[in-house]
Amino acid sequence: MKISFSVNETLLIADGTFLPFIDEDGGEDGEVLQVNPNKERGYGFHVYRMPAGHTTTPHVHDGDEEFFILEGEVVDHDGYRYKAGDLVWLEAKTKHNSYSPDGALLVVYYR
């Protein structure tokens, strides 16, 4: 038996529907545009939007997190400033939170 399928999903960021990202405590923590509908929101490859003045909830990932800053600036808990064009890798078990003074748009991969 041969099974073949073709499933592709293309989303335009400007036209996409961003949904609230819900943190471990049930609070809203930014917004996510999820590309793969089979992944839990905020997992896999997605776009994450931080509004101006937003600080993420401190958290620890059980897997590596990688992101690319498309727009804006993100200041990590240690004071390091990531700017548009920066590609970042955070190792698993790294506890962190981030702040965006003017808002930011990130492409994220999390396992």
N, C-alpha and C positions, 0 to 999 in steps of 0.2 A: 504494500500500500504506500503510495507516494502522497505526501502532504505538502502542498506548496501554498504560500501566502505572500502577500505583499502589503505590509502595513508601514506607512510612513506618516510622520506627523511633522508639519512645519508650522511654526508660530511666528508671527511678526510681533516683536516686542512692543512696538507702539500700539498695536491693535489687540494685544493679548489681554486676557482677563486675569489680573493678579488676585490671588486669594490670600487671606490672612494666614501667616505661619503661626501655628499654635505651639507654644513652648511646653516643657515638661510639666509646668504648673497650671496649664490651661489658659494662659494669657496670650494675647496677640503680640507677636514679636517680628514686625516687619511683614512684607508681603512676598508671595512666591508665584512665579509663572512656571508651572510644571509642564515639561515637554512630554514625558512618558506617563500616560495615564495609568500604567500598571505599577508605578512606584508610589510609595507613601509621599505625601506632600513634604518637600524639603529634602528628599533623598534623590540619588541619581544626579542627572544633569538638569539644572534648573536656573532660572534667573531670580535673584533676590533683590528686592527694592527696600531701601531704608529711607524713611522720610527724614526731613531736616530735623536735627536735634534728637534723633532716636538713639537710644543706648540699648543694645541687645541684653537679654538676660544672661548672666554668667552661666556657662555650660561646658561640659566635657563630651567630646565625641568619642565613640568607641572605635571609630575608623578614621583614617586620614581625611582631611578636608582640603580641597584645592579650590582657589577662586581667582578670577581675573576681574579687575576693576574696569568697568566700561565707562562709568561717569562718576564724578564726585570724589570724595575723600573719606577714608575710614581710619579712625584712630583706635588702635588696639589698646587693651588694658595696660600694657607696658609702656604706652606713650608713642609707640612706633606708628608713623603715618603712612598709610598706603594710598597711592594716588592713581588716577586713571592711567591705564597701561601697565600697572603692576600685576604680576602673576605670583600668587602666594601659595605655599604649601604649609599646612599645620599638621604636625604629627598626631596620630591617635593618642588619646589620653591627655591632650593638652587642654588645660582649663583656660578659658578666655572669655572676654566680652569685648564688644566694639561700640564705638560712638561715631556718628556721622554728623558733623556740624551743619552741612548744607544739603544733606541727602546724598544717596549713592545708589548706583545700579551695578550689580555684580553678576557674573556668570559663575555658578558654583557647581562643583562635582563633589558629592559626598556619597561614597560607596553606593 
